[in-house]
């Protein structure tokens, strides 16, 4: 989290994207440093935060609403 994910999220936000952080899908080197990174991202407010179950539910809902066109 603290080594690659936090800087990538910040860079994406700087480029105008809205990053989505799936907190329970992020690894970390040091728990305390990861907790500081998450707190810092939450404080900045540049990214959406969720968990794996929630985002997978949304993706499945979107996928089920798509119409398949076979030509």
TIMI-644478 format. One record per atom (N, C-alpha, C): residue number from 0; residue in one letter; atom name; y, x, z. Coordinates in Angstrom, 1 decimal, decimal comma, m for minus. Each point is the difference from the previous one (the first is absolute). Layout:
BEGIN
@nr->NUM&rest->a&atom->CA&yy->Y&xx->X&zz->Z
...
***
This chain:
BEGIN
@nr->0&rest->x&atom->N&yy->m1,2&xx->0,8&zz->0,0
@nr->0&rest->x&atom->CA&yy->1,2&xx->m0,8&zz->0,0
@nr->0&rest->x&atom->C&yy->1,3&xx->0,9&zz->0,0
@nr->1&rest->x&atom->N&yy->0,0&xx->0,9&zz->1,0
@nr->1&rest->x&atom->CA&yy->1,2&xx->0,8&zz->0,2
@nr->1&rest->x&atom->C&yy->0,2&xx->1,1&zz->m1,1
@nr->2&rest->x&atom->N&yy->m1,0&xx->0,3&zz->m0,7
@nr->2&rest->x&atom->CA&yy->0,1&xx->1,2&zz->m0,9
@nr->2&rest->x&atom->C&yy->0,3&xx->m0,5&zz->m1,4
@nr->3&rest->x&atom->N&yy->m0,7&xx->m1,0&zz->m0,5
@nr->3&rest->x&atom->CA&yy->0,2&xx->m0,4&zz->m1,4
@nr->3&rest->x&atom->C&yy->0,5&xx->m1,4&zz->m0,2
@nr->4&rest->x&atom->N&yy->m0,4&xx->m0,9&zz->0,9
@nr->4&rest->x&atom->CA&yy->0,3&xx->m1,5&zz->m0,3
@nr->4&rest->x&atom->C&yy->1,5&xx->m0,2&zz->0,4
@nr->5&rest->x&atom->N&yy->0,5&xx->0,4&zz->1,1
@nr->5&rest->x&atom->CA&yy->1,4&xx->m0,2&zz->0,4
@nr->5&rest->x&atom->C&yy->1,0&xx->0,5&zz->m1,1
@nr->6&rest->x&atom->N&yy->m0,2&xx->1,3&zz->m0,4
@nr->6&rest->x&atom->CA&yy->1,0&xx->0,4&zz->m1,0
@nr->6&rest->x&atom->C&yy->m0,1&xx->m0,7&zz->m1,3
@nr->7&rest->x&atom->N&yy->m1,2&xx->m0,4&zz->m0,4
@nr->7&rest->x&atom->CA&yy->m0,2&xx->m0,7&zz->m1,2
@nr->7&rest->x&atom->C&yy->0,6&xx->m1,4&zz->0,0
@nr->8&rest->x&atom->N&yy->m0,1&xx->m0,7&zz->1,2
@nr->8&rest->x&atom->CA&yy->0,6&xx->m1,3&zz->0,2
@nr->8&rest->x&atom->C&yy->1,5&xx->0,2&zz->m0,1
@nr->9&rest->x&atom->N&yy->0,6&xx->1,0&zz->0,6
@nr->9&rest->x&atom->CA&yy->1,4&xx->0,2&zz->0,0
@nr->9&rest->x&atom->C&yy->0,5&xx->0,3&zz->m1,4
@nr->10&rest->x&atom->N&yy->m0,8&xx->0,8&zz->m0,7
@nr->10&rest->x&atom->CA&yy->0,4&xx->0,3&zz->m1,4
@nr->10&rest->x&atom->C&yy->0,0&xx->m1,2&zz->m0,9
@nr->11&rest->x&atom->N&yy->m1,1&xx->m0,8&zz->0,1
@nr->11&rest->x&atom->CA&yy->0,0&xx->m1,2&zz->m0,7
@nr->11&rest->x&atom->C&yy->1,1&xx->m0,9&zz->0,3
@nr->12&rest->x&atom->N&yy->0,4&xx->m0,2&zz->1,2
@nr->12&rest->x&atom->CA&yy->1,1&xx->m0,8&zz->0,4
@nr->12&rest->x&atom->C&yy->1,3&xx->0,6&zz->m0,6
@nr->13&rest->x&atom->N&yy->0,2&xx->1,3&zz->0,0
@nr->13&rest->x&atom->CA&yy->1,2&xx->0,6&zz->m0,6
@nr->13&rest->x&atom->C&yy->0,0&xx->m0,3&zz->m1,5
@nr->14&rest->x&atom->N&yy->m1,1&xx->m0,1&zz->m0,6
@nr->14&rest->x&atom->CA&yy->0,0&xx->m0,3&zz->m1,5
@nr->14&rest->x&atom->C&yy->0,2&xx->m1,5&zz->m0,3
@nr->15&rest->x&atom->N&yy->0,1&xx->m0,8&zz->1,0
@nr->15&rest->x&atom->CA&yy->0,2&xx->m1,4&zz->m0,2
@nr->15&rest->x&atom->C&yy->m1,2&xx->m0,9&zz->0,1
@nr->16&rest->x&atom->N&yy->m1,2&xx->0,6&zz->0,3
@nr->16&rest->x&atom->CA&yy->m1,2&xx->m0,8&zz->0,2
@nr->16&rest->x&atom->C&yy->0,0&xx->m0,6&zz->1,4
@nr->17&rest->x&atom->N&yy->m0,9&xx->m1,0&zz->0,2
@nr->17&rest->x&atom->CA&yy->m0,2&xx->m0,5&zz->1,3
@nr->17&rest->x&atom->C&yy->m1,5&xx->0,4&zz->0,4
@nr->18&rest->x&atom->N&yy->m0,1&xx->1,1&zz->0,7
@nr->18&rest->x&atom->CA&yy->m1,3&xx->0,5&zz->0,4
@nr->18&rest->x&atom->C&yy->m0,7&xx->m1,0&zz->1,0
@nr->19&rest->x&atom->N&yy->m1,3&xx->m0,1&zz->m0,2
@nr->19&rest->x&atom->CA&yy->m0,8&xx->m0,8&zz->0,9
@nr->19&rest->x&atom->C&yy->m1,0&xx->1,0&zz->0,8
@nr->20&rest->x&atom->N&yy->0,1&xx->0,0&zz->1,3
@nr->20&rest->x&atom->CA&yy->m0,8&xx->0,9&zz->0,8
@nr->20&rest->x&atom->C&yy->m1,1&xx->m0,8&zz->0,6
@nr->21&rest->x&atom->N&yy->m1,2&xx->0,3&zz->m0,3
@nr->21&rest->x&atom->CA&yy->m1,2&xx->m0,7&zz->0,6
@nr->21&rest->x&atom->C&yy->m0,4&xx->0,9&zz->1,2
@nr->22&rest->x&atom->N&yy->0,5&xx->m0,4&zz->1,1
@nr->22&rest->x&atom->CA&yy->m0,1&xx->0,9&zz->1,2
@nr->22&rest->x&atom->C&yy->m1,4&xx->0,4&zz->0,4
@nr->23&rest->x&atom->N&yy->m0,9&xx->m1,0&zz->m0,1
@nr->23&rest->x&atom->CA&yy->m1,4&xx->0,4&zz->0,4
@nr->23&rest->x&atom->C&yy->m0,8&xx->0,6&zz->m1,1
@nr->24&rest->x&atom->N&yy->0,6&xx->0,4&zz->m1,1
@nr->24&rest->x&atom->CA&yy->m0,6&xx->0,7&zz->m1,1
@nr->24&rest->x&atom->C&yy->0,6&xx->1,4&zz->m0,1
@nr->25&rest->x&atom->N&yy->0,8&xx->0,4&zz->1,0
@nr->25&rest->x&atom->CA&yy->0,7&xx->1,3&zz->0,0
@nr->25&rest->x&atom->C&yy->m0,7&xx->0,9&zz->0,9
@nr->26&rest->x&atom->N&yy->m0,3&xx->1,2&zz->m0,5
@nr->26&rest->x&atom->CA&yy->m0,5&xx->1,1&zz->0,9
@nr->26&rest->x&atom->C&yy->1,1&xx->0,7&zz->0,7
@nr->27&rest->x&atom->N&yy->m0,4&xx->0,9&zz->0,9
@nr->27&rest->x&atom->CA&yy->1,1&xx->0,8&zz->0,7
@nr->27&rest->x&atom->C&yy->m0,7&xx->1,3&zz->0,5
@nr->28&rest->x&atom->N&yy->0,9&xx->1,0&zz->0,2
@nr->28&rest->x&atom->CA&yy->m0,5&xx->1,3&zz->0,5
@nr->28&rest->x&atom->C&yy->0,1&xx->0,0&zz->1,5
@nr->29&rest->x&atom->N&yy->1,1&xx->m0,6&zz->0,5
@nr->29&rest->x&atom->CA&yy->0,3&xx->m0,1&zz->1,5
@nr->29&rest->x&atom->C&yy->0,5&xx->m1,4&zz->0,3
@nr->30&rest->x&atom->N&yy->m0,7&xx->m0,6&zz->0,9
@nr->30&rest->x&atom->CA&yy->0,3&xx->m1,4&zz->0,3
@nr->30&rest->x&atom->C&yy->1,5&xx->m0,2&zz->0,4
@nr->31&rest->x&atom->N&yy->0,5&xx->0,8&zz->0,9
@nr->31&rest->x&atom->CA&yy->1,3&xx->m0,1&zz->0,5
@nr->31&rest->x&atom->C&yy->1,0&xx->0,1&zz->m1,2
@nr->32&rest->x&atom->N&yy->m0,2&xx->1,0&zz->m0,9
@nr->32&rest->x&atom->CA&yy->0,9&xx->0,2&zz->m1,1
@nr->32&rest->x&atom->C&yy->m0,1&xx->m1,2&zz->m1,0
@nr->33&rest->x&atom->N&yy->m1,2&xx->m0,6&zz->m0,1
@nr->33&rest->x&atom->CA&yy->m0,1&xx->m1,1&zz->m0,9
@nr->33&rest->x&atom->C&yy->0,7&xx->m1,2&zz->0,6
@nr->34&rest->x&atom->N&yy->m0,1&xx->m0,2&zz->1,3
@nr->34&rest->x&atom->CA&yy->0,8&xx->m1,1&zz->0,7
@nr->34&rest->x&atom->C&yy->1,5&xx->0,2&zz->m0,2
@nr->35&rest->x&atom->N&yy->0,4&xx->1,2&zz->0,1
@nr->35&rest->x&atom->CA&yy->1,5&xx->0,3&zz->m0,2
@nr->35&rest->x&atom->C&yy->0,4&xx->m0,4&zz->m1,5
@nr->36&rest->x&atom->N&yy->m0,9&xx->0,4&zz->m0,9
@nr->36&rest->x&atom->CA&yy->0,3&xx->m0,3&zz->m1,4
@nr->36&rest->x&atom->C&yy->0,1&xx->m1,5&zz->m0,3
@nr->37&rest->x&atom->N&yy->m1,0&xx->m0,7&zz->0,6
@nr->37&rest->x&atom->CA&yy->0,0&xx->m1,5&zz->m0,2
@nr->37&rest->x&atom->C&yy->1,3&xx->m0,6&zz->0,7
@nr->38&rest->x&atom->N&yy->0,3&xx->0,5&zz->1,2
@nr->38&rest->x&atom->CA&yy->1,2&xx->m0,5&zz->0,6
@nr->38&rest->x&atom->C&yy->1,3&xx->0,3&zz->m0,8
@nr->39&rest->x&atom->N&yy->0,0&xx->1,2&zz->m0,6
@nr->39&rest->x&atom->CA&yy->1,2&xx->0,4&zz->m0,8
@nr->39&rest->x&atom->C&yy->0,1&xx->m0,9&zz->m1,2
@nr->40&rest->x&atom->N&yy->m1,2&xx->m0,3&zz->m0,7
@nr->40&rest->x&atom->CA&yy->0,1&xx->m0,9&zz->m1,2
@nr->40&rest->x&atom->C&yy->0,4&xx->m1,4&zz->0,4
@nr->41&rest->x&atom->N&yy->m0,5&xx->m0,5&zz->1,1
@nr->41&rest->x&atom->CA&yy->0,3&xx->m1,3&zz->0,5
@nr->41&rest->x&atom->C&yy->1,5&xx->m0,1&zz->0,3
@nr->42&rest->x&atom->N&yy->0,6&xx->1,1&zz->0,6
@nr->42&rest->x&atom->CA&yy->1,4&xx->0,0&zz->0,3
@nr->42&rest->x&atom->C&yy->0,8&xx->0,0&zz->m1,3
@nr->43&rest->x&atom->N&yy->m0,4&xx->0,8&zz->m1,0
@nr->43&rest->x&atom->CA&yy->0,8&xx->0,1&zz->m1,2
@nr->43&rest->x&atom->C&yy->0,0&xx->m1,4&zz->m0,8
@nr->44&rest->x&atom->N&yy->m1,1&xx->m0,7&zz->0,1
@nr->44&rest->x&atom->CA&yy->m0,1&xx->m1,3&zz->m0,7
@nr->44&rest->x&atom->C&yy->m0,1&xx->0,0&zz->m1,5
@nr->45&rest->x&atom->N&yy->m0,4&xx->1,2&zz->m0,6
@nr->45&rest->x&atom->CA&yy->m0,1&xx->0,1&zz->m1,4
@nr->45&rest->x&atom->C&yy->m1,3&xx->m0,4&zz->m0,6
@nr->46&rest->x&atom->N&yy->m1,0&xx->m0,2&zz->0,9
@nr->46&rest->x&atom->CA&yy->m1,3&xx->m0,3&zz->m0,5
@nr->46&rest->x&atom->C&yy->m0,6&xx->m1,2&zz->0,7
@nr->47&rest->x&atom->N&yy->m0,9&xx->m0,7&zz->m0,7
@nr->47&rest->x&atom->CA&yy->m0,7&xx->m1,1&zz->0,6
@nr->47&rest->x&atom->C&yy->m1,3&xx->0,6&zz->0,7
@nr->48&rest->x&atom->N&yy->m0,3&xx->m0,6&zz->1,1
@nr->48&rest->x&atom->CA&yy->m1,2&xx->0,5&zz->0,7
@nr->48&rest->x&atom->C&yy->m1,0&xx->m1,2&zz->0,1
@nr->49&rest->x&atom->N&yy->m1,3&xx->0,4&zz->m0,1
@nr->49&rest->x&atom->CA&yy->m1,0&xx->m1,1&zz->0,1
@nr->49&rest->x&atom->C&yy->m1,3&xx->0,7&zz->0,4
@nr->50&rest->x&atom->N&yy->m1,1&xx->m0,8&zz->0,0
@nr->50&rest->x&atom->CA&yy->m1,3&xx->0,6&zz->0,3
@nr->50&rest->x&atom->C&yy->m0,9&xx->m0,3&zz->m1,2
@nr->51&rest->x&atom->N&yy->m1,2&xx->0,6&zz->0,0
@nr->51&rest->x&atom->CA&yy->m0,9&xx->m0,1&zz->m1,2
@nr->51&rest->x&atom->C&yy->m0,4&xx->m1,4&zz->m0,2
@nr->52&rest->x&atom->N&yy->m0,4&xx->m0,7&zz->1,0
@nr->52&rest->x&atom->CA&yy->m0,5&xx->m1,4&zz->m0,1
@nr->52&rest->x&atom->C&yy->1,1&xx->m0,9&zz->m0,7
@nr->53&rest->x&atom->N&yy->1,2&xx->0,1&zz->0,5
@nr->53&rest->x&atom->CA&yy->1,1&xx->m0,8&zz->m0,6
@nr->53&rest->x&atom->C&yy->0,3&xx->0,3&zz->m1,4
@nr->54&rest->x&atom->N&yy->0,1&xx->1,2&zz->m0,4
@nr->54&rest->x&atom->CA&yy->0,3&xx->0,3&zz->m1,4
@nr->54&rest->x&atom->C&yy->m1,1&xx->m0,3&zz->m0,9
@nr->55&rest->x&atom->N&yy->m1,3&xx->0,2&zz->0,5
@nr->55&rest->x&atom->CA&yy->m1,1&xx->m0,4&zz->m0,9
@nr->55&rest->x&atom->C&yy->m0,1&xx->m1,5&zz->m0,2
@nr->56&rest->x&atom->N&yy->0,4&xx->m0,8&zz->1,0
@nr->56&rest->x&atom->CA&yy->0,0&xx->m1,4&zz->m0,1
@nr->56&rest->x&atom->C&yy->1,0&xx->m0,4&zz->m1,0
@nr->57&rest->x&atom->N&yy->1,2&xx->0,6&zz->0,0
@nr->57&rest->x&atom->CA&yy->1,1&xx->m0,3&zz->m1,0
@nr->57&rest->x&atom->C&yy->m0,5&xx->0,4&zz->m1,4
@nr->58&rest->x&atom->N&yy->m0,6&xx->1,2&zz->m0,2
@nr->58&rest->x&atom->CA&yy->m0,5&xx->0,4&zz->m1,3
@nr->58&rest->x&atom->C&yy->m1,1&xx->m1,0&zz->m0,5
@nr->59&rest->x&atom->N&yy->m0,9&xx->m0,4&zz->0,9
@nr->59&rest->x&atom->CA&yy->m1,0&xx->m0,9&zz->m0,5
@nr->59&rest->x&atom->C&yy->0,6&xx->m1,4&zz->m0,4
@nr->60&rest->x&atom->N&yy->1,0&xx->m0,4&zz->0,7
@nr->60&rest->x&atom->CA&yy->0,7&xx->m1,3&zz->m0,4
@nr->60&rest->x&atom->C&yy->0,7&xx->0,2&zz->m1,3
@nr->61&rest->x&atom->N&yy->0,6&xx->1,1&zz->m0,2
@nr->61&rest->x&atom->CA&yy->0,7&xx->0,2&zz->m1,3
@nr->61&rest->x&atom->C&yy->m1,0&xx->0,1&zz->m1,1
@nr->62&rest->x&atom->N&yy->m1,1&xx->0,7&zz->0,2
@nr->62&rest->x&atom->CA&yy->m1,0&xx->0,1&zz->m1,0
@nr->62&rest->x&atom->C&yy->m0,7&xx->m1,3&zz->m0,4
@nr->63&rest->x&atom->N&yy->m0,2&xx->m0,9&zz->1,0
@nr->63&rest->x&atom->CA&yy->m0,6&xx->m1,3&zz->m0,3
@nr->63&rest->x&atom->C&yy->0,9&xx->m0,9&zz->m0,7
@nr->64&rest->x&atom->N&yy->1,3&xx->0,3&zz->0,0
@nr->64&rest->x&atom->CA&yy->1,0&xx->m0,9&zz->m0,7
@nr->64&rest->x&atom->C&yy->0,2&xx->0,5&zz->m1,4
@nr->65&rest->x&atom->N&yy->m0,4&xx->1,1&zz->m0,3
@nr->65&rest->x&atom->CA&yy->0,2&xx->0,5&zz->m1,4
@nr->65&rest->x&atom->C&yy->m1,0&xx->m0,6&zz->m1,0
@nr->66&rest->x&atom->N&yy->0,5&xx->m0,3&zz->m1,1
@nr->66&rest->x&atom->CA&yy->m0,9&xx->m0,6&zz->m1,1
@nr->66&rest->x&atom->C&yy->m0,5&xx->1,0&zz->m0,9
@nr->67&rest->x&atom->N&yy->m1,2&xx->0,0&zz->m0,2
@nr->67&rest->x&atom->CA&yy->m0,7&xx->1,0&zz->m1,0
@nr->67&rest->x&atom->C&yy->0,0&xx->m0,6&zz->m1,3
@nr->68&rest->x&atom->N&yy->0,6&xx->0,7&zz->m1,0
@nr->68&rest->x&atom->CA&yy->0,1&xx->m0,4&zz->m1,4
@nr->68&rest->x&atom->C&yy->m0,9&xx->0,9&zz->m0,8
@nr->69&rest->x&atom->N&yy->m1,0&xx->m0,6&zz->m0,7
@nr->69&rest->x&atom->CA&yy->m0,9&xx->0,7&zz->m0,8
@nr->69&rest->x&atom->C&yy->0,3&xx->m0,3&zz->m1,4
@nr->70&rest->x&atom->N&yy->0,3&xx->1,0&zz->m0,8
@nr->70&rest->x&atom->CA&yy->0,4&xx->m0,2&zz->m1,4
@nr->70&rest->x&atom->C&yy->m1,2&xx->0,1&zz->m0,9
***
